[in-house]
Amino acid sequence: MNILGISRLHNGSVCLLQDGKVTYHIEEERLNHAKYEGTPFLGILKSREFIDTIDYVACCGFEPMKIPVEPSNFGDFSHSLYSLIVSRLFLKSKFYLEDYSDRHHLTHAAGAFYNSGFDNALSLVFDGDGSPFEVWEDGKGYMKTEKFSAFECSYPNNFKEIKKEYYHQNEITKNNELSLGNYFAVTALQLGMKGGSLDAGKVMGLASYGKPSDIDVANLFHYNSNGDLRLKMNEYNDLYNETKDMKNFQKSADLAYAIQDHTQKKMLKEIKECVENTGIKNVCLSGGYVLNCVANYYVRKNLPDDINLYVEPISHDGGTAMGGAKLLWYEKTQSKEKFEQKNIHYGFDYNTAKVLEAKETTPRDVATKIMNGNIVAIYQGRSEQGPRALGNRSILFNPTYPDGKDIVNKVKGREWYRPFAGTILHEHAHEWFDMAGLDESPFMMYAVDVLPNKRHLIPAITHVDGTCRIQTLKREQNEKYYDLINEFYKLTGVPILFNTSFNLAGRPMVETIQDALETVNKSDINYLYLPENEQLYFTK
């Protein structure tokens, strides 16, 4: 059975599911180089390279599709642009299209549950905006929007909604707060960050420089006369654009700290209440807010040890393509087969040929170059999906350099205050970090405390608050990347590499070898390492 999952709107993506297994998952931005692209046409076109017929299409978004186009004989949603595109690609297929766009939180919850490996679980969704819906109260119709949902989940496709929080559109009251994601989106917008919700991660990084204050976060926002969410206090307008003034920087950091503190406490409270009310101790988290690795660690540290926590790594809206596809597969097959997510290298296999200008190399040679202060990008295999680089599309550096963060931020064109991550050999994780009961962090979804006696050894990746977002790595998870880190460990005694995504500021992560070569050639990245070909490309 072939199912095509499509996530439209921002973070547009496509997932091809064959007999319940992911053949590929790709965000459109990786193919057309437009960051956060929402119309995944190229991803849909790629499906013809894998299959000749299609059985089902699962469309995901925020609102049901209403685009009138040429009628088609295929599918129950012939008015849909996506149904038309798929019908033209697969002329001999008679497929069924399920539109999950009015069940946004369900597709998030399903993706996390089916990837978790749990037999049954609670699946909680924390994001910016979910699907809007109309309710009638006192004889009047009101539009509301999902802001938090919780489901009891079991196989094959049992999703019982046990709690839903929503807010009235264009209305906020004390007991009707923003969604956790919108706290960050509105703060980013008010401070002058260009991307709004897309810059939420910058607010998280900024928060680490803040300190406790008397800011009343729950009553900080309102809808202005244009119907736009804003802070009530204009004193924060465009403050981010004035961060060269350290007084203004501190003020914006204190606001970010208050937002981070409030939202992570809210997430913990929701999880605890759902566990207490149901007795279920397997918990899955998804939705865009769950990319907040600081909040995830706070939750893990403050939950009882007997609660099993799974944090979905492709938790933003791009992940709903997979969630919708899996939900439809289990609905149609009633299968109870589990497919636990072991890795997220779902991009395409390009079988990269050797680069003529590159030289033969060894992991030892590359590790030596990193040890000596060179910036080395690594390109291999299928790209990882979601926003975290996990060793197939990464930029690597020596974590022991005191000014390493400044060096790489300058090369990437990022803000000076933003932190970086590290990849550590799994067997050494507990020697360097407080894992808070975690055995591993393979998808880089936690910013954990660096042990106090180790912080001075890895200053380039130790954030101002003493944390580091980490990826733990076993050799079977990524053999060639593991071998490189192991060689660095032999040379330095540090089993960690500074790791950030292989892209420049404002650009998507590289996908093809052409993308990789173009990026290193127009930047100050020193080398491109191609471990599959045992090659090293020198850019200067």
C-alpha positions as CSV (number, residue, x, y, z in Angstrom):
1,M,0.0,0.0,0.0
2,N,1.4,3.4,-1.1
3,I,0.4,6.5,0.9
4,L,1.6,10.0,0.2
5,G,1.5,12.3,3.2
6,I,1.5,16.0,2.4
7,S,2.0,18.9,4.8
8,R,1.1,22.2,3.3
9,L,1.5,25.8,4.6
10,H,4.9,26.6,6.3
11,N,7.4,23.7,6.8
12,G,5.8,22.1,3.7
13,S,6.9,18.5,3.4
14,V,6.1,15.1,1.8
15,C,6.3,11.6,3.2
16,L,6.1,8.5,1.1
17,L,4.9,5.5,3.2
18,Q,5.0,2.0,1.7
19,D,3.4,-0.8,3.7
20,G,3.7,1.3,6.8
21,K,7.4,2.1,6.4
22,V,8.9,5.5,5.5
23,T,10.5,5.4,2.1
24,Y,11.4,9.1,2.3
25,H,10.4,12.3,4.1
26,I,11.6,15.6,2.8
27,E,10.9,19.2,3.6
28,E,10.3,21.4,0.5
29,E,12.9,23.9,1.5
30,R,15.6,21.4,1.0
31,L,14.7,21.0,-2.6
32,N,13.8,24.6,-3.7
33,H,16.1,26.4,-1.2
34,A,13.3,28.7,0.0
35,K,13.3,28.5,3.8
36,Y,10.0,27.4,5.3
37,E,8.5,26.9,1.9
38,G,4.9,25.7,2.3
39,T,3.9,24.2,-1.1
40,P,5.7,20.9,-1.5
41,F,5.4,20.4,-5.2
42,L,9.0,19.1,-5.7
43,G,8.6,16.6,-2.9
44,I,5.4,15.3,-4.6
45,L,7.2,15.0,-7.9
46,K,10.0,13.0,-6.4
47,S,7.5,10.2,-5.5
48,R,7.3,9.2,-9.2
49,E,11.0,8.0,-8.9
50,F,9.9,5.4,-6.3
51,I,6.3,4.3,-7.2
52,D,4.0,4.0,-10.2
53,T,0.7,3.8,-8.4
54,I,-0.7,5.6,-5.4
55,D,-3.4,4.3,-3.1
56,Y,-4.0,7.1,-0.6
57,V,-3.1,10.7,0.0
58,A,-3.1,12.3,3.5
59,C,-3.2,16.1,3.3
60,C,-2.3,18.0,6.5
61,G,-2.4,21.7,7.3
62,F,-4.5,24.0,9.5
63,E,-7.7,24.5,7.5
64,P,-9.6,22.3,5.0
65,M,-8.6,22.8,1.4
66,K,-11.0,25.1,-0.5
67,I,-9.1,25.7,-3.8
68,P,-11.5,25.3,-6.8
69,V,-9.6,23.7,-9.7
70,E,-10.4,21.6,-12.7
71,P,-12.6,18.6,-11.6
72,S,-11.0,15.2,-11.5
73,N,-12.3,11.7,-11.5
74,F,-9.8,10.7,-8.8
75,G,-10.3,11.0,-5.0
76,D,-13.0,12.3,-2.8
77,F,-11.5,15.8,-2.8
78,S,-11.4,16.6,-6.5
79,H,-11.6,20.3,-5.7
80,S,-8.2,20.1,-4.1
81,L,-5.1,21.3,-5.9
82,Y,-3.1,18.5,-4.4
83,S,-5.6,15.9,-5.6
84,L,-5.3,17.3,-9.1
85,I,-1.5,17.2,-9.0
86,V,-1.4,13.6,-7.7
87,S,-4.0,12.5,-10.3
88,R,-1.9,13.8,-13.1
89,L,1.3,12.2,-11.8
90,F,-0.4,8.8,-11.4
91,L,-2.9,8.6,-14.3
92,K,-3.6,4.9,-13.8
93,S,-4.3,5.2,-10.1
94,K,-7.7,5.6,-8.4
95,F,-6.8,6.9,-5.0
96,Y,-8.6,8.2,-2.0
97,L,-7.6,11.5,-0.4
98,E,-8.1,12.1,3.3
99,D,-7.9,15.7,4.4
100,Y,-6.7,16.0,8.0
101,S,-6.3,19.7,7.8
102,D,-9.1,20.2,10.3
103,R,-7.4,17.8,12.7
104,H,-4.0,19.4,13.0
105,H,-3.2,18.3,16.5
106,L,-4.3,14.8,15.8
107,T,-1.6,14.5,13.0
108,H,1.0,15.7,15.4
109,A,-0.1,13.3,18.1
110,A,-0.3,10.4,15.7
111,G,3.2,10.9,14.3
112,A,4.8,11.0,17.8
113,F,2.9,8.0,19.1
114,Y,3.6,5.8,16.1
115,N,7.3,6.7,16.1
116,S,7.7,6.2,19.9
117,G,7.7,2.4,20.0
118,F,5.1,2.5,22.9
119,D,2.2,0.1,22.9
120,N,0.0,2.7,24.4
121,A,0.7,6.3,25.5
122,L,-0.4,9.8,26.2
123,S,0.4,12.0,23.2
124,L,0.5,15.7,24.0
125,V,0.7,18.5,21.4
126,F,2.2,21.9,22.2
127,D,2.5,24.3,19.3
128,G,1.6,27.8,18.0
129,D,-1.8,27.4,16.3
130,G,-3.8,24.3,15.5
131,S,-6.9,23.9,13.5
132,P,-9.7,26.5,13.9
133,F,-13.2,25.3,14.6
134,E,-16.6,26.9,15.2
135,V,-18.5,26.4,18.5
136,W,-21.9,27.6,19.5
137,E,-22.4,29.2,22.9
138,D,-25.6,31.0,24.0
139,G,-27.0,30.8,20.5
140,K,-23.9,32.4,18.9
141,G,-21.1,31.0,16.8
142,Y,-17.5,31.6,17.8
143,M,-14.3,30.7,16.1
144,K,-11.7,29.0,18.3
145,T,-8.3,27.6,17.6
146,E,-6.5,24.6,19.1
147,K,-3.6,25.5,21.4
148,F,-3.1,22.3,23.4
149,S,-4.4,18.8,23.0
150,A,-3.9,15.5,24.8
151,F,-4.8,12.0,23.5
152,E,-4.8,8.5,24.9
153,C,-3.3,6.4,22.2
154,S,-3.2,2.7,21.4
155,Y,-3.0,0.5,18.4
156,P,-4.2,0.3,15.7
157,N,-5.7,3.8,15.6
158,N,-7.3,4.6,18.9
159,F,-6.9,8.3,19.7
160,K,-9.2,9.4,22.6
161,E,-9.0,13.1,23.1
162,I,-8.9,13.6,26.9
163,K,-8.1,17.3,27.0
164,K,-8.3,20.2,24.6
165,E,-7.4,23.8,25.3
166,Y,-8.3,26.5,22.8
167,Y,-8.5,30.3,22.5
168,H,-11.2,32.5,21.0
169,Q,-9.8,34.2,18.0
170,N,-9.3,37.9,18.6
171,E,-9.8,37.5,22.3
172,I,-7.5,36.8,25.3
173,T,-8.6,36.6,28.9
174,K,-6.7,35.7,32.0
175,N,-7.9,32.2,31.9
176,N,-7.5,31.9,28.2
177,E,-3.7,32.3,27.7
178,L,-1.8,32.0,24.4
179,S,-0.5,28.7,23.1
180,L,3.0,28.0,24.3
181,G,4.3,28.5,20.7
182,N,2.6,31.8,20.3
183,Y,4.3,33.2,23.4
184,F,7.6,32.9,21.5
185,A,6.2,33.9,18.1
186,V,4.7,37.1,19.4
187,T,7.7,38.0,21.5
188,A,10.0,37.5,18.5
189,L,7.8,39.7,16.3
190,Q,7.5,42.4,18.9
191,L,11.3,42.5,19.6
192,G,11.9,43.0,15.9
193,M,13.0,39.6,14.7
194,K,11.9,39.3,11.1
195,G,10.6,35.8,11.1
196,G,8.0,36.0,13.9
197,S,7.2,32.4,14.8
198,L,10.1,31.2,12.6
199,D,12.5,33.0,15.0
200,A,11.2,31.4,18.2
201,G,14.5,29.6,18.6
202,K,16.3,32.9,18.9
203,V,14.1,33.9,21.8
204,M,15.0,30.6,23.5
205,G,18.7,31.3,23.1
206,L,18.2,34.9,24.3
207,A,16.4,33.7,27.4
208,S,19.6,32.2,28.9
209,Y,21.1,35.7,29.2
210,G,18.0,36.9,31.2
211,K,17.2,36.9,34.9
212,P,14.1,36.7,37.0
213,S,11.8,39.7,37.0
214,D,8.3,40.8,37.9
215,I,7.0,40.4,34.3
216,D,3.4,39.0,34.4
217,V,3.6,36.8,31.3
218,A,0.0,35.6,31.5
219,N,-1.4,39.1,31.2
220,L,1.3,40.5,28.9
221,F,-0.4,40.1,25.5
222,H,-3.5,41.5,23.8
223,Y,-5.1,41.9,20.3
224,N,-4.6,45.3,18.9
225,S,-7.0,47.3,16.7
226,N,-5.8,45.4,13.6
227,G,-6.6,42.1,15.2
228,D,-2.9,41.2,15.6
229,L,-1.4,39.7,18.8
230,R,1.1,42.1,20.5
231,L,2.7,42.8,23.8
232,K,0.7,45.4,25.8
233,M,3.9,47.3,26.5
234,N,5.3,49.2,23.5
235,E,8.6,49.6,25.3
236,Y,9.7,46.3,23.8
237,N,9.0,47.4,20.2
238,D,12.0,46.5,18.0
239,L,14.2,46.2,21.0
240,Y,16.0,43.3,19.4
241,N,17.2,45.6,16.6
242,E,19.0,47.6,19.2
243,T,20.9,44.8,20.9
244,K,24.2,46.5,20.4
245,D,23.1,48.6,23.4
246,M,23.7,46.1,26.2
247,K,21.0,47.8,28.4
248,N,18.4,47.0,25.8
249,F,19.8,43.6,25.2
250,Q,19.4,42.8,28.9
251,K,15.9,44.0,28.9
252,S,15.0,41.8,25.9
253,A,16.8,38.9,27.5
254,D,14.8,39.3,30.7
255,L,11.6,39.2,28.7
256,A,12.7,36.1,26.9
257,Y,13.7,34.5,30.3
258,A,10.2,35.2,31.6
259,I,8.6,33.6,28.5
260,Q,10.8,30.6,28.7
261,D,10.2,30.1,32.5
262,H,6.4,30.5,32.2
263,T,5.9,28.2,29.2
264,Q,8.1,25.3,30.4
265,K,6.3,25.3,33.8
266,K,3.0,25.3,31.9
267,M,4.1,22.3,29.8
268,L,5.2,20.4,32.9
269,K,1.9,21.1,34.6
270,E,-0.1,19.8,31.7
271,I,2.0,16.6,31.5
272,K,1.7,15.9,35.2
273,E,-2.1,16.5,35.2
274,C,-2.6,14.1,32.3
275,V,-0.5,11.4,33.8
276,E,-2.3,11.7,37.2
277,N,-5.7,11.6,35.6
278,T,-5.1,8.6,33.4
279,G,-2.3,6.6,35.2
280,I,-0.6,6.2,31.8
281,K,3.2,6.7,32.2
282,N,4.3,6.6,28.6
283,V,4.3,10.2,27.3
284,C,4.9,11.5,23.8
285,L,5.4,15.2,23.0
286,S,5.1,16.9,19.7
287,G,4.2,20.3,18.1
288,G,6.5,23.2,17.3
289,Y,7.1,24.2,20.9
290,V,8.7,20.8,21.6
291,L,11.7,21.9,19.6
292,N,12.4,23.9,22.7
293,C,15.2,21.7,24.0
294,V,15.6,23.8,27.2
295,A,11.9,23.1,28.1
296,N,12.3,19.4,27.3
297,Y,15.2,19.1,29.7
298,Y,13.3,21.0,32.4
299,V,10.4,18.6,32.0
300,R,12.6,15.5,32.1
301,K,14.3,16.7,35.3
302,N,11.1,17.4,37.0
303,L,9.1,14.4,36.1
304,P,9.2,11.2,38.2
305,D,11.7,8.6,36.9
306,D,9.0,6.1,36.2
307,I,7.5,8.3,33.4
308,N,8.8,7.3,30.0
309,L,9.2,10.3,27.8
310,Y,9.4,10.3,24.0
311,V,10.1,13.7,22.3
312,E,9.3,13.6,18.5
313,P,12.4,15.1,16.7
314,I,10.4,16.2,13.6
315,S,7.9,17.9,15.9
316,H,7.3,21.0,13.8
317,D,4.5,21.1,11.2
318,G,6.7,19.4,8.6
319,G,6.4,16.3,10.6
320,T,2.6,16.1,10.2
321,A,3.1,14.7,6.7
322,M,4.4,11.6,8.3
323,G,1.9,11.7,11.1
324,G,-1.0,11.9,8.6
325,A,0.4,9.2,6.4
326,K,0.8,6.8,9.3
327,L,-2.6,7.6,10.8
328,L,-4.2,6.8,7.5
329,W,-2.2,3.6,7.1
330,Y,-3.3,2.3,10.5
331,E,-6.9,3.3,9.9
332,K,-7.0,1.4,6.6
333,T,-5.1,-1.7,7.6
334,Q,-5.9,-2.0,11.3
335,S,-2.4,-3.3,11.7
336,K,-0.8,-3.4,15.1
337,E,2.8,-3.6,13.8
338,K,5.1,-1.1,15.4
339,F,7.8,0.9,13.6
340,E,9.9,2.6,16.3
341,Q,11.9,5.5,14.9
342,K,15.6,4.7,15.2
343,N,16.9,7.4,13.0
344,I,15.6,10.4,11.0
345,H,17.8,10.2,7.9
346,Y,14.8,10.2,5.6
347,G,16.2,12.3,2.7
348,F,17.2,10.9,-0.7
349,D,20.2,8.7,-1.4
350,Y,22.1,10.5,-4.2
351,N,24.9,8.0,-4.5
352,T,27.4,10.8,-4.6
353,A,30.2,10.4,-7.0
354,K,33.8,11.4,-6.1
355,V,34.5,15.1,-6.3
356,L,37.4,15.5,-8.8
357,E,39.0,18.4,-6.9
358,A,39.0,16.5,-3.6
359,K,41.9,14.6,-2.1
360,E,41.9,11.2,-0.4
361,T,41.8,11.3,3.3
362,T,41.2,9.3,6.5
363,P,39.2,10.0,9.7
364,R,42.4,10.6,11.5
365,D,43.5,13.3,9.1
366,V,40.1,15.1,9.3
367,A,40.1,14.9,13.1
368,T,43.6,16.4,13.1
369,K,42.4,19.3,11.0
370,I,39.4,19.9,13.3
371,M,41.8,19.7,16.3
372,N,43.9,22.4,14.7
373,G,41.0,24.9,14.5
374,N,39.7,24.3,11.0
375,I,36.0,24.4,10.2
376,V,35.0,21.2,8.5
377,A,31.6,20.5,6.9
378,I,30.6,16.8,6.6
379,Y,28.3,15.5,3.9
380,Q,27.2,11.9,3.6
381,G,24.2,9.6,3.0
382,R,20.6,10.6,3.3
383,S,19.8,14.0,5.0
384,E,18.4,14.1,8.4
385,Q,14.9,15.7,8.7
386,G,13.8,18.3,11.1
387,P,15.9,21.2,12.1
388,R,18.8,19.3,13.9
389,A,21.9,18.3,12.1
390,L,23.0,14.8,13.2
391,G,26.2,14.2,11.3
392,N,25.1,13.8,7.7
393,R,24.7,17.5,7.0
394,S,26.8,19.1,9.7
395,I,29.4,21.8,10.2
396,L,32.0,20.6,12.7
397,F,34.6,22.5,14.9
398,N,36.8,22.0,17.9
399,P,34.7,22.4,21.1
400,T,37.7,23.2,23.2
401,Y,38.3,26.6,21.6
402,P,37.2,29.4,24.0
403,D,36.1,31.6,21.1
404,G,34.8,28.8,19.0
405,K,31.2,30.0,19.2
406,D,32.2,33.5,17.9
407,I,34.2,32.0,15.1
408,V,31.5,29.8,13.8
409,N,28.7,32.3,14.4
410,K,30.6,34.8,12.2
411,V,31.1,32.2,9.4
412,K,27.4,31.2,9.5
413,G,26.2,34.8,9.8
414,R,24.3,34.1,13.0
415,E,23.7,36.3,16.1
416,W,26.6,36.3,18.6
417,Y,24.5,35.1,21.5
418,R,23.1,32.0,19.9
419,P,24.5,28.7,21.3
420,F,25.8,25.6,19.5
421,A,25.3,21.9,20.0
422,G,27.7,19.0,20.5
423,T,27.8,15.3,19.4
424,I,29.3,13.0,22.1
425,L,30.1,9.3,21.9
426,H,27.3,7.6,23.7
427,E,29.5,5.7,26.1
428,H,31.0,8.9,27.5
429,A,27.8,11.0,27.8
430,H,27.4,10.5,31.6
431,E,31.0,11.6,32.1
432,W,30.4,15.0,30.7
433,F,26.7,15.8,31.1
434,D,23.9,15.5,33.7
435,M,21.6,13.3,31.7
436,A,18.7,13.6,34.2
437,G,17.9,9.9,33.9
438,L,18.2,9.9,30.1
439,D,20.1,7.0,28.6
440,E,20.6,8.8,25.3
441,S,19.7,11.8,23.3
442,P,20.1,10.6,19.7
443,F,18.0,13.4,18.1
444,M,19.4,16.4,19.9
445,M,16.1,17.3,21.6
446,Y,17.5,18.2,25.1
447,A,19.8,21.0,26.2
448,V,21.4,19.3,29.2
449,D,23.6,20.6,32.0
450,V,27.3,20.3,31.4
451,L,29.0,18.9,34.5
452,P,30.7,21.8,36.4
453,N,34.1,20.1,36.2
454,K,33.9,19.8,32.4
455,R,32.6,23.2,31.4
456,H,36.0,24.8,31.0
457,L,37.1,21.9,28.7
458,I,34.3,22.6,26.1
459,P,33.7,26.3,26.2
460,A,32.7,26.6,22.5
461,I,29.5,24.6,23.1
462,T,28.8,25.4,26.8
463,H,26.1,28.1,26.8
464,V,26.1,31.0,29.2
465,D,23.7,29.0,31.5
466,G,26.0,26.0,31.6
467,T,24.0,23.9,29.2
468,C,24.6,22.2,25.9
469,R,22.2,20.8,23.3
470,I,23.6,17.3,22.7
471,Q,23.4,14.4,20.4
472,T,24.6,11.1,21.8
473,L,26.0,8.7,19.2
474,K,26.4,4.9,19.0
475,R,28.5,3.5,16.2
476,E,25.6,1.6,14.8
477,Q,23.7,4.8,14.4
478,N,26.2,6.5,12.2
479,E,29.4,4.6,11.7
480,K,31.5,7.1,9.8
481,Y,30.6,10.0,12.0
482,Y,31.3,8.0,15.1
483,D,34.7,7.0,13.8
484,L,35.6,10.7,13.1
485,I,34.6,11.7,16.7
486,N,36.5,8.7,18.1
487,E,39.7,9.8,16.3
488,F,39.2,13.3,17.7
489,Y,38.9,11.7,21.1
490,K,42.1,9.8,20.7
491,L,43.9,13.0,19.8
492,T,42.5,15.3,22.4
493,G,40.9,13.2,25.2
494,V,37.5,15.0,24.4
495,P,34.9,12.6,22.9
496,I,32.8,15.4,21.5
497,L,32.6,17.5,18.4
498,F,31.1,20.9,18.0
499,N,28.1,20.3,15.6
500,T,25.8,22.8,13.9
501,S,23.6,22.5,10.8
502,F,25.3,22.7,7.4
503,N,23.8,26.0,6.1
504,L,24.4,29.7,6.3
505,A,22.1,32.1,8.1
506,G,18.7,32.4,6.4
507,R,19.3,29.3,4.2
508,P,17.9,25.8,4.5
509,M,20.2,22.9,5.4
510,V,22.0,21.6,2.3
511,E,20.5,18.6,0.6
512,T,22.6,17.7,-2.5
513,I,26.4,17.6,-3.1
514,Q,25.9,20.6,-5.3
515,D,24.3,22.5,-2.4
516,A,27.2,21.5,-0.2
517,L,29.9,22.6,-2.7
518,E,28.2,25.9,-3.3
519,T,27.9,26.6,0.4
520,V,31.5,25.9,1.3
521,N,32.8,27.8,-1.8
522,K,31.0,31.0,-0.8
523,S,31.8,30.9,2.9
524,D,34.9,30.6,5.2
525,I,34.3,26.9,5.8
526,N,37.8,25.4,5.4
527,Y,37.0,21.8,4.3
528,L,34.3,19.6,3.1
529,Y,34.6,16.0,4.3
530,L,33.0,13.2,2.2
531,P,33.5,10.1,4.3
532,E,31.7,7.7,1.9
533,N,34.3,8.5,-0.7
534,E,37.1,9.0,1.8
535,Q,37.7,12.5,0.4
536,L,38.4,15.9,1.7
537,Y,37.7,19.0,-0.4
538,F,39.8,22.1,0.4
539,T,37.9,25.3,-0.3
540,K,40.7,27.8,-0.4
